[in-house]
């Protein structure tokens, strides 16, 4: 009896917990319905834009009965693909994800410069710094301290050590995460006083390591493909959505060898960041927000098949029991009104589970703590005094599949929404099809009118007087047709009528509104291959001016992508790595994330040109001692997207190679010198050791076998062999 009572009480507790969980699910679904209602007008805009892109007439377009043509001229598709191609070409032209990491101008917690001073002395635990007042002893050639020198740590000198600390601790502070890597190198903070002293930039080293790490993580998660998908949707619908980085457990397929030498499969699971493209149709932001920063919550709508829902069992913090019960209950997905227009609905669903879907809502946002406690969530101790919590919940129907506190610190929503053209009074932006919707409608209208008119004007219409013809004749018209007339009927019985051709005027209006479409979208037709020669496109300079002006619109769009996607995305990757990265790359530092769009690409080209010019300038021996050539070469390689660590030697290796090259040059010069004269005879006179006859003083003009040397004799001279007789008839 007691066991049955315990089971009954336990079942009651489970029922109560499920009822409380259904309250949280109902709360999230209510938020979802509010978002869905508030964006109905936006969905209409997106559907019209999608139909214009596909070349289909939207539901509000009606045709008269006499209109025969239903042609749709796909100018919108051309403009969308042109804009998408220009944007992706700018962002990915350097085969590099457009995010860079740089150190701040005055980094905190890490030194801007650190150098190795070979003149400093080791004094026990500490390091004696060479003072500006230190004089060189001419006898020993070692620095001799003057009487005003005090040991490091003297009160008031600015270098006083804290109790219990050593000089190694000071080195660790200004090197930050690089202290272990450069342990024992005896580096000093600050720039090197002499060009010959080795120097590093700890802040820059950490920044470039972080940049390589972020690029590697994005490439492994196929971030470039996800970004292209979101850019295309932003061009088409006005807004693109990227989710991430969020933590994903990746399986590494490792194969180890056992004691017998056989390969054994030993997989490992590691945490990696991941990016994901989210369709705008499945994203429901806070209705009162104008940007992602203002959102109190966001909801993503998932459409899972049975296999995708079952795969959630392997992901952390998911309620396996709730997932299995959802699978057992069967599909619960309901098609939305817009899905039939997008051809993505389940119209062929016949009751078979293989064609069905499950609807799951992913909620990120703020929820009252009381609601969470009653839903069975264990509140961490650090949040016991909070009234609201940032959570992530996955719900379907009345079940909560996942419920955790937002794991990101600082708190952030893992979504990035960026507009093609920003609307300051709405969360959603404006795309290319919306900008040219009116022009597209008028172009379609005039194209249909031109075709209907050509159908009339291109065919002959007949006016027939049947009373003048013999009854019972066929009215078919063909070459050689004979009409039989009634006897005695005057006048012509068959008349051909030709309608005027107005297609030219209609196509002139079509071309006019095509130009207006160019103006409204900022994408001129010549930028994507319009045929025909215009006045400004006859010369290369004129075409260059037009293309430069057309790029202004693309630069504006790239700026929106930089501000609303790339920079926040880079900051999110930086925060994720600082919180979850398990490797040891020494990437801590005072770093700054920068989005590198079209402006950054142009800046790199200009920067590399300027560095090359500066490198040529410092070849002057008077300027060379004041310049650190190694740093210039590193920056030049970095501006050319080359890794300085791979293509440039360190100072020690450079010195060795310089000696090798010097020895090779000396050997080559010695090989080119003339061998000594064993007889002690003086060298031959004349140019280049030639005899006087071949030194350019030969008056015979023969050059003694050397072509082009010697002087030709003039008439009257002894060596002149020509005739000097005067021809007859000349005085």
C-alpha positions as CSV (number, residue, x, y, z in Angstrom):
1,X,0.0,0.0,0.0
2,X,2.8,2.4,0.9
3,X,4.6,1.8,-2.5
4,X,1.3,2.4,-4.4
5,X,0.9,5.6,-2.4
6,X,4.4,6.7,-3.2
7,X,3.8,6.0,-6.9
8,X,0.5,7.9,-6.8
9,X,2.2,10.9,-5.1
10,X,5.0,10.9,-7.6
11,X,2.6,10.9,-10.5
12,X,0.8,13.8,-9.0
13,X,4.1,15.7,-8.7
14,X,4.9,15.0,-12.3
15,X,1.5,16.1,-13.4
16,X,1.8,19.3,-11.5
17,X,5.3,19.9,-13.0
18,X,3.9,19.3,-16.5
19,X,1.1,21.8,-15.8
20,X,3.6,24.4,-14.7
21,X,5.8,23.7,-17.7
22,X,2.8,24.2,-19.9
23,X,2.4,27.7,-18.4
24,X,5.9,28.6,-19.7
25,X,5.1,27.0,-23.0
26,X,1.9,29.1,-23.2
27,X,3.8,32.2,-22.3
28,X,6.2,31.7,-25.2
29,X,3.4,30.8,-27.6
30,X,1.6,34.0,-26.7
31,X,4.7,36.0,-27.4
32,X,5.0,34.2,-30.7
33,X,1.4,35.0,-31.7
34,X,1.9,38.6,-30.9
35,X,5.0,38.7,-33.2
36,X,3.2,36.9,-35.9
37,X,0.3,39.4,-35.8
38,X,2.5,42.4,-35.8
39,X,4.5,41.5,-38.9
40,X,1.6,40.6,-41.3
41,X,2.1,43.8,-43.3
42,X,5.8,43.0,-43.7
43,X,5.0,39.5,-44.9
44,X,2.8,41.0,-47.7
45,X,5.8,43.1,-48.7
46,X,8.1,40.1,-48.8
47,X,5.6,38.0,-50.8
48,X,5.3,40.7,-53.4
49,X,9.1,41.0,-53.6
50,X,9.4,37.3,-53.9
51,X,6.8,37.1,-56.7
52,X,8.6,39.9,-58.6
53,X,11.8,38.1,-58.3
54,X,10.3,34.8,-59.6
55,X,8.4,36.6,-62.4
56,X,4.9,35.9,-61.1
57,X,2.0,38.2,-60.6
58,X,1.0,38.8,-57.0
59,X,-2.6,38.2,-55.9
60,X,-3.6,41.9,-56.1
61,X,-2.9,42.0,-59.9
62,X,-6.1,41.6,-61.9
63,X,-6.5,41.3,-65.7
64,X,-9.3,42.4,-68.0
65,X,-11.1,39.8,-70.1
66,X,-9.8,41.3,-73.4
67,X,-6.1,41.2,-72.2
68,X,-4.5,38.2,-73.8
69,X,-0.8,38.6,-72.8
70,X,0.3,37.6,-69.3
71,X,4.0,38.3,-69.9
72,X,6.2,39.2,-66.9
73,X,9.6,40.9,-67.7
74,X,12.1,39.7,-65.0
75,X,14.0,43.0,-64.6
76,X,13.7,42.6,-60.8
77,X,15.6,39.3,-60.9
78,X,18.4,40.9,-62.9
79,X,18.7,43.7,-60.4
80,X,18.6,41.4,-57.4
81,X,21.3,39.1,-58.8
82,X,23.4,42.1,-59.8
83,X,23.3,43.6,-56.3
84,X,24.0,40.2,-54.7
85,X,27.0,39.6,-57.0
86,X,28.5,43.0,-56.4
87,X,28.2,42.7,-52.6
88,X,29.7,39.2,-52.5
89,X,32.4,40.2,-54.9
90,X,33.5,43.0,-52.6
91,X,33.2,41.0,-49.3
92,X,35.0,37.9,-50.5
93,X,37.3,39.2,-53.2
94,X,40.4,38.6,-51.0
95,X,39.3,35.0,-50.2
96,X,39.2,36.0,-46.6
97,X,36.2,36.4,-44.2
98,X,35.8,40.2,-43.8
99,X,36.6,40.5,-40.1
100,X,39.9,41.7,-38.7
101,X,41.2,42.0,-35.2
102,X,43.6,44.8,-34.2
103,X,45.1,46.0,-31.0
104,X,43.9,49.3,-29.6
105,X,46.0,52.4,-30.0
106,X,46.8,52.4,-26.2
107,X,46.3,48.8,-25.1
108,X,45.5,48.1,-21.5
109,X,46.9,45.1,-19.7
110,X,49.5,44.4,-22.4
111,X,52.5,46.5,-23.6
112,X,52.5,48.1,-27.0
113,X,56.2,47.3,-27.5
114,X,58.7,45.0,-25.7
115,X,62.4,44.7,-26.6
116,X,65.5,42.7,-25.7
117,X,68.3,44.9,-24.3
118,X,71.6,43.0,-24.4
119,X,73.3,45.7,-22.2
120,X,71.3,45.1,-19.1
121,X,72.8,43.1,-16.2
122,X,71.4,40.3,-14.2
123,X,71.3,41.2,-10.5
124,X,69.9,38.3,-8.5
125,X,66.1,38.3,-8.7
126,X,66.0,41.6,-10.6
127,X,67.3,43.4,-13.7
128,X,69.5,46.5,-13.6
129,X,68.2,48.9,-16.3
130,X,70.7,51.0,-18.1
131,X,70.2,54.6,-17.1
132,X,70.6,57.6,-19.4
133,X,73.2,58.9,-17.0
134,X,75.2,55.6,-17.3
135,X,78.7,56.1,-18.8
136,X,80.8,53.6,-20.7
137,X,84.1,52.5,-19.1
138,X,86.6,52.9,-21.8
139,X,88.9,50.2,-20.4
140,X,86.4,47.4,-19.9
141,X,83.8,48.6,-22.5
142,X,81.0,47.8,-19.9
143,X,78.5,50.3,-18.6
144,X,79.6,51.9,-15.4
145,X,76.9,53.3,-13.2
146,X,77.3,56.9,-12.0
147,X,76.8,57.7,-8.3
148,X,73.2,58.9,-8.9
149,X,72.0,55.5,-9.9
150,X,69.8,53.6,-7.5
151,X,68.8,50.0,-7.7
152,X,65.5,49.1,-9.3
153,X,62.8,49.2,-6.6
154,X,63.9,52.4,-5.0
155,X,61.0,54.3,-3.5
156,X,59.8,57.0,-5.8
157,X,61.4,55.8,-9.0
158,X,58.1,54.4,-10.4
159,X,59.4,50.8,-10.4
160,X,58.8,49.8,-6.8
161,X,57.9,46.2,-6.5
162,X,54.9,45.0,-4.5
163,X,55.7,42.9,-1.4
164,X,56.4,39.3,-2.4
165,X,56.7,40.0,-6.1
166,X,59.7,39.6,-8.4
167,X,60.8,41.2,-11.7
168,X,59.5,38.1,-13.5
169,X,56.0,39.1,-12.2
170,X,56.5,42.6,-13.7
171,X,57.4,40.9,-17.0
172,X,54.3,38.8,-16.9
173,X,52.1,41.8,-16.5
174,X,53.2,43.8,-19.5
175,X,53.4,40.6,-21.7
176,X,49.9,39.4,-20.6
177,X,49.2,36.0,-22.1
178,X,52.6,35.9,-23.9
179,X,54.5,35.8,-20.6
180,X,54.8,32.0,-20.5
181,X,55.8,31.9,-24.2
182,X,58.6,34.5,-23.7
183,X,59.6,33.3,-20.3
184,X,63.3,33.7,-19.7
185,X,63.7,36.1,-22.7
186,X,64.4,39.0,-20.3
187,X,62.3,41.4,-22.3
188,X,61.8,45.0,-21.3
189,X,58.7,47.1,-21.8
190,X,58.8,49.9,-24.4
191,X,60.2,50.3,-27.9
192,X,63.8,49.4,-28.6
193,X,66.1,52.4,-28.2
194,X,68.3,51.2,-31.1
195,X,67.3,49.6,-34.4
196,X,69.6,46.7,-33.8
197,X,67.8,45.6,-30.7
198,X,65.1,42.9,-31.3
199,X,61.6,44.2,-30.7
200,X,58.1,42.6,-30.5
201,X,54.5,44.0,-30.2
202,X,52.7,41.8,-27.7
203,X,49.3,43.5,-28.4
204,X,49.7,43.0,-32.1
205,X,50.8,39.4,-31.7
206,X,47.7,38.6,-29.6
207,X,45.4,40.4,-32.1
208,X,46.7,38.6,-35.2
209,X,46.5,35.2,-33.4
210,X,42.9,35.9,-32.4
211,X,42.1,36.9,-36.0
212,X,43.6,33.7,-37.4
213,X,41.6,31.7,-34.8
214,X,38.3,33.4,-35.7
215,X,38.9,32.9,-39.4
216,X,39.6,29.2,-38.8
217,X,36.5,28.8,-36.7
218,X,34.3,30.5,-39.4
219,X,35.8,28.4,-42.2
220,X,35.2,25.1,-40.3
221,X,31.5,26.1,-39.6
222,X,31.1,27.1,-43.3
223,X,30.5,30.7,-42.3
224,X,31.1,32.0,-45.8
225,X,28.2,29.9,-47.2
226,X,25.9,30.9,-44.4
227,X,26.8,34.6,-44.9
228,X,26.1,34.4,-48.6
229,X,22.6,32.9,-48.0
230,X,21.8,35.7,-45.6
231,X,23.1,38.4,-47.9
232,X,20.9,37.1,-50.7
233,X,17.8,37.2,-48.5
234,X,18.7,40.8,-47.4
235,X,18.9,41.9,-51.1
236,X,15.6,40.1,-51.8
237,X,13.5,40.8,-48.7
238,X,15.4,43.7,-47.1
239,X,16.8,41.9,-44.0
240,X,19.2,39.1,-43.4
241,X,19.6,37.0,-40.3
242,X,22.7,35.2,-39.0
243,X,22.6,33.1,-35.8
244,X,25.8,32.5,-33.8
245,X,28.3,31.9,-32.7
246,X,26.7,29.3,-30.5
247,X,28.3,26.3,-28.9
248,X,28.3,23.1,-30.8
249,X,29.8,19.7,-29.8
250,X,31.9,18.6,-32.7
251,X,33.2,15.0,-33.0
252,X,36.9,14.6,-34.0
253,X,37.5,11.3,-35.7
254,X,40.8,10.1,-34.2
255,X,42.4,6.8,-34.8
256,X,45.0,5.5,-32.2
257,X,47.1,2.4,-32.2
258,X,46.7,-0.2,-29.5
259,X,49.4,-2.4,-28.0
260,X,49.4,-4.7,-31.1
261,X,49.8,-1.8,-33.5
262,X,46.3,-1.9,-34.8
263,X,44.3,1.2,-35.5
264,X,41.5,1.8,-33.0
265,X,38.8,4.4,-33.5
266,X,38.9,6.8,-30.6
267,X,36.5,9.8,-31.3
268,X,36.8,13.0,-29.2
269,X,34.2,15.7,-28.6
270,X,35.2,19.3,-28.5
271,X,33.3,22.6,-28.2
272,X,33.4,24.7,-31.3
273,X,31.5,27.9,-32.3
274,X,29.1,27.6,-35.2
275,X,27.2,29.9,-37.5
276,X,23.8,29.3,-39.0
277,X,21.7,31.1,-41.6
278,X,18.2,31.8,-40.4
279,X,15.4,32.5,-42.9
280,X,13.6,35.7,-42.3
281,X,10.3,33.8,-42.5
282,X,11.3,31.8,-39.4
283,X,12.5,34.8,-37.3
284,X,10.2,36.6,-35.0
285,X,11.8,39.6,-33.1
286,X,10.3,41.7,-30.4
287,X,7.5,43.8,-32.1
288,X,8.4,47.0,-30.2
289,X,12.1,46.8,-31.2
290,X,13.8,48.7,-34.0
291,X,17.1,46.7,-33.9
292,X,18.4,43.5,-32.4
293,X,20.0,45.5,-29.5
294,X,16.5,46.8,-28.5
295,X,14.9,43.3,-28.5
296,X,13.7,42.0,-25.2
297,X,13.3,38.5,-26.8
298,X,13.5,36.8,-30.1
299,X,11.8,33.6,-31.3
300,X,13.0,31.2,-34.0
301,X,10.5,28.8,-35.6
302,X,11.9,25.4,-36.5
303,X,10.3,23.0,-38.9
304,X,11.7,19.6,-38.0
305,X,11.1,16.2,-39.5
306,X,11.2,13.1,-37.2
307,X,14.9,12.5,-37.7
308,X,15.8,16.1,-36.9
309,X,13.7,16.1,-33.8
310,X,15.2,12.9,-32.7
311,X,18.8,14.3,-33.1
312,X,18.0,16.8,-30.3
313,X,18.4,13.8,-27.9
314,X,22.2,14.0,-28.5
315,X,22.5,17.7,-27.7
316,X,23.2,18.9,-24.2
317,X,20.5,20.1,-21.7
318,X,17.5,18.7,-23.8
319,X,14.7,16.8,-22.0
320,X,14.8,13.4,-23.6
321,X,11.5,12.3,-22.1
322,X,9.7,15.3,-23.5
323,X,11.2,14.7,-27.0
324,X,10.2,11.1,-27.0
325,X,6.7,11.9,-25.9
326,X,6.5,14.5,-28.7
327,X,7.6,11.9,-31.2
328,X,5.0,9.5,-29.9
329,X,2.2,12.1,-30.1
330,X,2.9,12.7,-33.8
331,X,3.3,15.7,-36.0
332,X,1.9,19.1,-34.9
333,X,3.0,21.4,-37.7
334,X,0.5,23.9,-39.2
335,X,1.2,25.6,-42.5
336,X,1.2,29.4,-42.5
337,X,-0.7,31.4,-45.1
338,X,2.5,32.5,-46.9
339,X,4.0,29.0,-47.3
340,X,1.7,28.1,-50.1
341,X,2.9,31.1,-52.0
342,X,6.5,30.2,-51.4
343,X,5.9,26.5,-52.4
344,X,7.3,25.3,-49.1
345,X,4.1,24.0,-47.4
346,X,3.0,20.5,-46.7
347,X,0.2,20.5,-49.3
348,X,0.7,16.8,-50.1
349,X,0.4,15.6,-46.6
350,X,-1.8,12.5,-46.6
351,X,-1.5,11.5,-43.0
352,X,1.7,9.6,-43.5
353,X,4.3,10.6,-40.9
354,X,7.1,10.5,-43.5
355,X,5.6,13.7,-45.0
356,X,4.8,15.5,-41.7
357,X,6.7,18.0,-39.6
358,X,7.0,19.1,-36.0
359,X,6.9,22.8,-35.0
360,X,9.4,23.8,-32.3
361,X,9.9,27.4,-31.0
362,X,13.3,28.5,-29.8
363,X,13.0,31.4,-27.3
364,X,15.8,33.7,-26.2
365,X,14.9,36.4,-23.8
366,X,13.8,37.6,-20.4
367,X,11.3,35.6,-18.3
368,X,10.1,36.2,-14.7
369,X,12.0,34.0,-12.2
370,X,8.8,32.8,-10.5
371,X,7.6,31.4,-13.8
372,X,10.9,29.6,-14.2
373,X,10.8,28.1,-10.7
374,X,7.3,26.8,-11.1
375,X,8.4,25.2,-14.5
376,X,10.9,23.0,-12.8
377,X,14.1,25.0,-13.6
378,X,16.9,25.0,-11.0
379,X,18.0,28.6,-10.5
380,X,21.8,28.9,-10.0
381,X,22.9,30.5,-6.8
382,X,24.3,33.6,-8.4
383,X,20.8,34.5,-9.7
384,X,18.9,34.0,-6.5
385,X,18.4,37.7,-6.0
386,X,17.4,38.4,-9.6
387,X,13.7,39.0,-10.5
388,X,14.2,38.2,-14.1
389,X,16.5,35.8,-16.0
390,X,17.9,35.6,-19.5
391,X,17.0,32.1,-20.7
392,X,17.0,29.9,-23.7
393,X,13.9,27.6,-24.0
394,X,12.7,25.2,-26.7
395,X,9.0,24.5,-26.6
396,X,6.4,22.6,-28.6
397,X,2.8,22.4,-27.8
398,X,2.7,22.1,-24.0
399,X,6.1,20.6,-23.5
400,X,9.4,22.3,-22.7
401,X,12.2,20.5,-24.5
402,X,15.1,22.7,-23.2
403,X,15.3,25.3,-20.5
404,X,18.7,26.8,-19.5
405,X,20.0,30.2,-18.4
406,X,21.6,32.2,-21.2
407,X,25.2,30.9,-21.1
408,X,26.8,33.8,-22.8
409,X,28.7,36.4,-20.8
410,X,28.1,39.3,-21.3
411,X,24.5,38.4,-22.1
412,X,23.6,38.7,-25.7
413,X,21.0,37.3,-28.1
414,X,22.8,35.0,-30.6
415,X,21.2,36.6,-33.6
416,X,22.5,39.3,-36.0
417,X,20.0,41.1,-38.2
418,X,21.3,43.4,-40.9
419,X,19.3,45.5,-43.5
420,X,20.0,46.0,-47.1
421,X,18.6,49.5,-46.9
422,X,17.7,50.6,-43.3
423,X,14.2,51.8,-42.4
424,X,14.8,53.9,-39.2
425,X,11.2,53.2,-38.0
426,X,11.1,49.5,-38.4
427,X,13.1,46.4,-37.5
428,X,13.0,45.1,-41.1
429,X,14.8,46.8,-43.9
430,X,14.0,47.5,-47.6
431,X,15.2,45.3,-50.4
432,X,15.8,45.8,-54.1
433,X,12.4,44.4,-55.3
434,X,10.5,46.8,-53.0
435,X,12.4,49.8,-54.3
436,X,11.5,49.1,-58.0
437,X,8.0,47.6,-57.4
438,X,6.2,50.4,-59.2
439,X,8.7,50.5,-62.1
440,X,8.3,46.7,-62.5
441,X,4.5,46.9,-62.6
442,X,4.5,49.7,-65.2
443,X,7.1,47.9,-67.4
444,X,4.9,44.7,-67.3
445,X,1.9,46.8,-68.3
446,X,3.5,48.4,-71.3
447,X,5.0,45.1,-72.4
448,X,1.6,43.5,-72.3
449,X,0.0,46.4,-74.2
450,X,2.8,46.3,-76.9
451,X,2.2,42.5,-77.4
452,X,-1.6,42.8,-77.5
453,X,-1.3,45.7,-80.0
454,X,1.2,43.7,-82.2
455,X,-1.3,40.8,-82.2
456,X,-3.8,43.2,-83.9
457,X,-1.6,45.3,-86.1
458,X,0.5,42.3,-87.2
459,X,-2.6,40.5,-88.6
460,X,-5.1,41.7,-91.2
461,X,-8.8,42.1,-90.1
462,X,-11.5,41.7,-92.7
463,X,-14.7,43.7,-93.3
464,X,-17.1,41.5,-95.4
465,X,-20.4,42.4,-97.0
466,X,-22.2,39.1,-96.9
467,X,-25.1,40.4,-98.9
468,X,-22.8,40.8,-101.9
469,X,-21.5,37.2,-101.6
470,X,-23.1,33.9,-102.6
471,X,-24.5,32.2,-99.5
472,X,-22.8,29.2,-98.0
473,X,-19.2,30.1,-98.8
474,X,-16.3,29.5,-96.3
475,X,-14.8,32.5,-94.7
476,X,-11.3,31.0,-94.4
477,X,-8.6,33.2,-95.9
478,X,-5.6,31.7,-97.7
479,X,-3.5,32.5,-100.7
480,X,-5.5,32.0,-103.9
481,X,-8.9,32.2,-102.0
482,X,-11.8,33.0,-104.3
483,X,-15.0,34.7,-103.1
484,X,-18.1,34.3,-105.2
485,X,-20.3,37.4,-105.5
486,X,-23.9,37.8,-106.2
487,X,-24.7,38.9,-109.7
488,X,-25.3,42.6,-110.1
489,X,-24.2,43.7,-106.6
490,X,-22.1,46.9,-106.8
491,X,-19.0,47.7,-104.7
492,X,-16.3,45.6,-103.0
493,X,-17.5,42.8,-100.7
494,X,-14.2,42.1,-98.8
495,X,-12.2,44.9,-97.2
496,X,-8.9,44.4,-95.3
497,X,-8.4,46.6,-92.2
498,X,-5.0,47.3,-90.7
499,X,-4.8,48.6,-87.1
500,X,-2.1,51.2,-86.2
501,X,1.1,49.9,-84.6
502,X,1.6,51.5,-81.1
503,X,4.2,49.1,-79.9
504,X,7.0,51.6,-80.5
505,X,5.4,54.1,-78.1
506,X,4.8,51.4,-75.5
507,X,8.4,50.2,-75.6
508,X,9.6,53.8,-75.3
509,X,7.7,54.0,-72.0
510,X,9.1,50.6,-71.1
511,X,12.7,51.9,-71.6
512,X,11.9,55.0,-69.6
513,X,10.7,53.1,-66.6
514,X,13.7,50.8,-66.9
515,X,15.8,53.8,-66.4
516,X,13.7,54.8,-63.4
517,X,14.3,51.3,-62.0
518,X,18.0,52.0,-62.3
519,X,17.6,55.3,-60.4
520,X,15.4,53.8,-57.6
521,X,17.7,50.8,-57.0
522,X,21.0,52.6,-57.6
523,X,22.1,49.7,-59.9
524,X,22.5,51.0,-63.5
525,X,21.9,48.6,-66.3
526,X,25.4,49.1,-67.8
527,X,26.9,47.8,-64.5
528,X,25.5,44.3,-65.2
529,X,25.9,44.0,-68.9
530,X,23.4,46.1,-70.7
531,X,24.1,46.1,-74.5
532,X,24.3,49.1,-76.7
533,X,26.7,52.1,-76.8
534,X,25.8,55.3,-74.9
535,X,27.5,58.6,-75.0
536,X,29.3,58.1,-71.7
537,X,30.3,54.5,-72.4
538,X,32.2,55.2,-75.6
539,X,35.5,55.7,-73.8
540,X,37.3,53.8,-71.0
541,X,37.5,57.0,-68.9
542,X,33.8,57.7,-69.2
543,X,32.9,54.1,-68.4
544,X,35.2,54.2,-65.3
545,X,33.5,57.4,-64.1
546,X,30.1,55.8,-64.4
547,X,31.1,52.6,-62.6
548,X,32.7,54.6,-59.8
549,X,29.5,56.5,-59.3
550,X,27.5,53.3,-59.4
551,X,29.7,51.8,-56.6
552,X,28.4,54.5,-54.2
553,X,25.2,52.6,-53.6
554,X,27.1,49.3,-53.0
555,X,29.4,51.0,-50.5
556,X,26.3,52.1,-48.5
557,X,25.0,48.6,-48.4
558,X,28.5,47.2,-47.4
559,X,28.6,49.8,-44.6
560,X,25.2,48.5,-43.3
561,X,26.7,44.9,-43.4
562,X,29.8,46.1,-41.5
563,X,27.9,47.9,-38.8
564,X,25.0,45.5,-38.2
565,X,26.6,42.1,-39.0
566,X,30.3,41.8,-39.3
567,X,31.5,43.9,-36.3
568,X,28.9,42.5,-33.9
569,X,29.7,39.0,-35.2
570,X,33.4,39.5,-34.7
571,X,32.8,40.7,-31.2
572,X,30.6,37.7,-30.5
573,X,33.4,35.3,-31.7
574,X,35.9,37.2,-29.5
575,X,33.7,36.8,-26.4
576,X,33.0,33.2,-27.2
577,X,36.7,32.4,-27.5
578,X,37.5,34.2,-24.3
579,X,34.7,32.2,-22.5
580,X,34.7,28.8,-24.0
581,X,37.9,28.2,-26.1
582,X,39.9,25.3,-24.6
583,X,43.1,25.6,-26.6
584,X,46.3,27.4,-25.6
585,X,47.1,30.1,-28.2
586,X,47.9,33.0,-25.9
587,X,45.2,35.3,-27.4
588,X,44.4,37.5,-24.4
589,X,44.9,41.2,-24.9
590,X,43.2,44.6,-25.4
591,X,41.8,43.9,-28.8
592,X,39.4,45.7,-31.2
593,X,37.2,44.1,-33.8
594,X,36.9,45.8,-37.2
595,X,34.7,44.9,-40.1
596,X,36.6,44.9,-43.4
597,X,34.3,45.6,-46.3
598,X,35.0,47.5,-49.5
599,X,36.8,50.3,-47.7
600,X,39.2,48.0,-45.9
601,X,40.1,46.3,-49.2
602,X,41.0,49.6,-50.8
603,X,42.9,50.6,-47.7
604,X,45.1,47.5,-47.9
605,X,46.0,48.3,-51.5
606,X,46.8,51.9,-50.7
607,X,48.7,50.8,-47.5
608,X,50.8,48.3,-49.4
609,X,51.7,50.9,-52.1
610,X,52.7,53.4,-49.4
611,X,54.8,50.9,-47.6
612,X,56.6,50.0,-50.8
613,X,57.3,53.6,-51.5
614,X,58.6,54.1,-48.0
615,X,60.8,51.1,-48.2
616,X,62.3,52.6,-51.4
617,X,62.9,55.9,-49.6
618,X,64.8,54.4,-46.7
619,X,67.3,52.9,-49.0
620,X,69.1,56.3,-48.6
621,X,72.1,55.6,-46.3
622,X,71.4,58.8,-44.4
623,X,67.9,57.6,-43.5
624,X,68.4,53.9,-43.0
625,X,69.8,54.0,-39.4
626,X,66.6,55.7,-38.2
627,X,64.2,53.1,-39.6
628,X,63.4,49.6,-38.4
629,X,63.4,47.8,-41.7
630,X,62.2,44.5,-40.3
631,X,59.0,46.1,-39.0
632,X,58.3,47.7,-42.4
633,X,58.7,44.3,-44.1
634,X,56.3,42.6,-41.6
635,X,53.7,45.3,-42.2
636,X,54.1,45.0,-46.0
637,X,53.6,41.3,-45.9
638,X,50.5,41.6,-43.7
639,X,49.0,44.2,-46.0
640,X,49.5,41.7,-48.9
641,X,47.6,39.0,-46.9
642,X,50.8,37.1,-46.2
643,X,51.6,35.6,-42.9
644,X,54.8,37.4,-41.6
645,X,55.7,34.4,-39.5
646,X,55.9,32.1,-42.5
647,X,57.6,34.3,-45.1
648,X,59.9,36.5,-43.0
649,X,62.9,35.3,-41.0
650,X,63.5,36.4,-37.4
651,X,66.5,38.8,-36.8
652,X,68.9,35.9,-35.8
653,X,68.1,33.9,-38.9
654,X,68.2,37.1,-41.1
655,X,71.7,37.8,-39.8
656,X,72.9,34.3,-40.7
657,X,71.5,34.5,-44.2
658,X,73.0,38.0,-44.6
659,X,76.5,36.5,-43.8
660,X,75.9,33.7,-46.3
661,X,74.9,36.1,-49.0
662,X,77.9,38.3,-48.3
663,X,80.3,35.4,-48.6
664,X,78.7,34.4,-51.9
665,X,79.1,37.9,-53.2
666,X,82.7,38.1,-52.1
667,X,83.5,34.8,-53.8
668,X,81.9,36.0,-57.0
669,X,83.8,39.3,-57.0
670,X,87.1,37.5,-56.5
671,X,86.3,35.2,-59.4
672,X,85.7,38.2,-61.7
673,X,89.1,39.9,-60.9
674,X,92.1,39.6,-63.4
675,X,94.8,37.1,-62.5
676,X,98.1,38.6,-61.4
677,X,101.0,39.0,-64.0
678,X,103.7,36.5,-63.1
679,X,106.4,38.3,-65.2
680,X,105.9,41.6,-63.4
681,X,105.2,43.4,-66.7
682,X,103.0,46.5,-66.5
683,X,99.5,46.2,-67.8
684,X,98.9,47.0,-71.4
685,X,98.0,50.5,-72.2
686,X,94.8,51.6,-73.8
687,X,91.1,51.1,-73.0
688,X,90.4,47.9,-71.1
689,X,94.0,46.7,-71.5
690,X,93.9,46.7,-75.3
691,X,96.9,47.7,-77.4
692,X,97.0,51.3,-78.6
693,X,95.9,50.3,-82.1
694,X,92.6,49.0,-80.5
695,X,92.1,51.8,-78.0
696,X,90.2,54.1,-80.3
697,X,93.2,56.0,-81.8
698,X,93.4,54.0,-85.0
699,X,93.2,56.4,-87.9
700,X,92.8,53.6,-90.5
701,X,89.2,53.0,-89.5
702,X,89.7,49.3,-89.4
703,X,89.7,49.0,-85.6
704,X,92.2,46.1,-85.9
705,X,89.4,43.6,-86.1
706,X,87.2,45.4,-83.6
707,X,83.9,46.6,-85.1
708,X,83.0,50.2,-84.5
709,X,86.4,51.5,-83.4
710,X,88.9,53.8,-85.1
711,X,88.6,57.0,-87.1
712,X,88.0,57.2,-90.8
713,X,90.7,59.2,-92.7
714,X,89.7,62.4,-94.4
715,X,90.6,63.6,-98.0
716,X,94.2,65.0,-98.1
717,X,95.5,62.9,-95.2
718,X,98.2,60.3,-95.7
719,X,96.0,57.3,-95.0
720,X,93.2,58.5,-97.3
721,X,92.9,56.0,-100.2
722,X,90.2,57.7,-102.3
723,X,90.7,59.8,-105.4
724,X,91.2,63.6,-105.1
725,X,90.9,64.4,-108.9
726,X,88.4,67.1,-109.7
727,X,85.7,66.0,-112.1
728,X,85.7,67.7,-115.5
729,X,83.5,70.8,-115.8
730,X,83.8,71.8,-112.2
731,X,85.9,74.8,-111.3
